[in-house]
Structure formats: C-alpha cells, structure tokens
Amino acid sequence: MARPIVKPIFIRWWGISRFYANFVQKFNIAMAQHNELGKAGETAAIEYLEAKGYQIRHINWHRGHLELDIIAQTDDELVIVEVKTRSGDWELPEDAVNNTKIRRIISATDYYIKYFNIDLPVRFDIIAVIGKQPDFTIEHIEDAFYPPVNTYRR
C-alpha cells in the first residue's frame, strides 16, 4: 500500500494560514489606529464638556451590548452625549447617528435612568470631533435628536 501524500496539502494549508495571519495582523493594526483616534476624540470631547461646566458622570457606560459614550449633568438636566470622531472632512460625523443608533441610545438611557434612579429631564447631544490630534475641531450639537414616540422595531 502506498503512503498518502501529505506534503502538498500541508504546504497549501501553511500558505493559507500565513496569508490569514498576515491579513489579521494588518487588520488589527488598522483597527488599533482607528480605536486610538476614537479614544482621542472622546478625550477631547470630555475636556470640552468640562471646560463648559458639565459634570461628567460616566464614560463608556455599558449595559449588555448597549453603550453610552458620555453621560454628563448640568444643574437641571442629564445630558447623554454621542461622540463621533473623523480624521477627514469627507463625511459629517453626525450623519453616522442613524435611527438604529438613536434607538440603541434611547434604550441604554432608559436602563441608565432606571439603574441609577435619576429624576431629571434628559437631553441628547452629539459632539462631532474632526481632524487629527491635537488639532481637533469640535462641534457640539445640543438637542441633536429627541426620543421617537415608538422605539420598537417594525
């Protein structure tokens, strides 16, 4: 009985594995740079809000798969801030906040208010951070959206 040929299969498998490993490594590097820009944008947004007199309650608050970027408070209202950071000006950051994202923000806010037993009016803002660190341009859009009447999906 002849021995099965294993070497060509191993070489093909090894080639695919090396290709996949290189792809994943390049992808992770790109994601790391993207994440660093987002973190820098959130830091700039926090500094901006603190300079305007907001009290920061929580940053990146999670409840399951839901997340709120910044939860701040003024004297008379709770402010939920969605931060969108972009390195270029080809797309407006606030355009990334679509109806699905709004529903998720509303659901997370509902959990937050119930969990911490907060009895304040809520305002939803967007902070658009454009550019590269440290020369960010910050645009603060107050009352960027209101909770929809029906938050369920059709």
N, C-alpha and C positions, 0 to 999 in steps of 0.2 A: 504494500500500500504506500502511495506517495505521500510525502509530507505536505500539508496545506501551505500555500504561500501566504505568509503573514506580513512580510516586509512592505509590499506596496500599500496595503491597507493602513499600516501604521504610519507610513510616510504621508499619505493623504490626510489621515486624521491629525497628524502632528502639524501639517501645514495649515489646516483649518483652525486648529487650536491656537497656533501662533498668530494667525490673522485675527482671530477673535480677540485674543489677549491684547494685541496692539490697538484694535478698534476700541475696546473697552477703556484702555488706558488713555487714549486720545480724547474719548468722550468724557471721561471723568475729569480730565484737566480742563476741558471747556466748561463743564458744569461747575467746577470749583471756581473758575474765574467769574462765571455768571452769578454764583452764590455770593462771592465776595462783593460784587457790585451791589447786589441787593442788600446785603448787610450794611455796607457803607451808606447806601441811600436811606435805610431805616435809621441809622445813627444820626445822619444829617437831619432827618425829619424830627427825631426826638429832641435834638438840640434846638431846632427851630421852634418847636412847641413850648419847650421850657423857657426859651427867651421871650415868648409871647405870654407867659404866665400860666400856662396849663400845668396841672399836676398830673404826672404820669402814674397811672395805677398799675398797669400790666403791659408787658411787651410780649408779643407772640404767644398769647394765651390760647391753649388748645382744649378742645372737648371732642374726643374721638378724632374724626377726620376734619373737623371744623376748626378754623383758626381765625383769630382777630389779631391784626398786626400791632396796633397800639390802642390801648384804652386809656383815655385821659379824662380829666374832670376840670371843669371850671367851677365857679362858685355855685351856679344854679343849674348845671346840666352835665350829663355824661356824654362824652364825645368818643365815638368809635371812628378810628382813622384807618383807612386802607392806603398803604404806601405802594406806589408804583414807580419803579426806577428804570430808566432807559439811558443807554450811553449815547444814542444819537437822537436827532430830531425828526426822523422819517415817520415815526408813529407817535401819536399822543399817548402818554401812559394812561390817562384816564379812560381812554377808549377800551382798555383791557378789562374794565369793570362792566361786564355784561349782566344780563338778567339772571343767569345761573349763579354768578358770583354774588350778586346782590342777595339772592335767596339764601345762599350759604352764610353770608354775613349776618343777615337777619336772624337765621336760626341760631347761630353762635351767640349773638347778642341776647337772644331770648334765654338761652341756657345761662349766660353770664349773669344776667339780671336776677334770675331765679336763684342761682347758686349763692350769690353774694347778697341777696335780699336788698336790692337797690330800689329806692323810690325817688328817681329823678327823671326828668324828661331826657330823651336820647336824641342826639344829633349825629348824622353820618357824614363824615368828611372824606375827601380824597386829597392826599398830598402827592403831587407829581414831582419827582426828582429827575432832572435831566442833566446829562453831562458826565464828566469823569471827575473822580475825586482828585483834588479837594475843591475844584471849581464847579460845584453843583449849582444849578438854577432850581429854585424851589417855588412851586405854585401851590397854594393852599386853596382848595375849593371847599368852602363851607356849605353845609346843607346840599351836598352833591346829589343825594337821592333820598327818597322817602320810602318807608316800607310799603310794599304793594298791599292792596286790600286782600288778595288771595295769594298766599305763599305756597299753596300746594301745586304740584305739577299736574298738568293736563295730559 
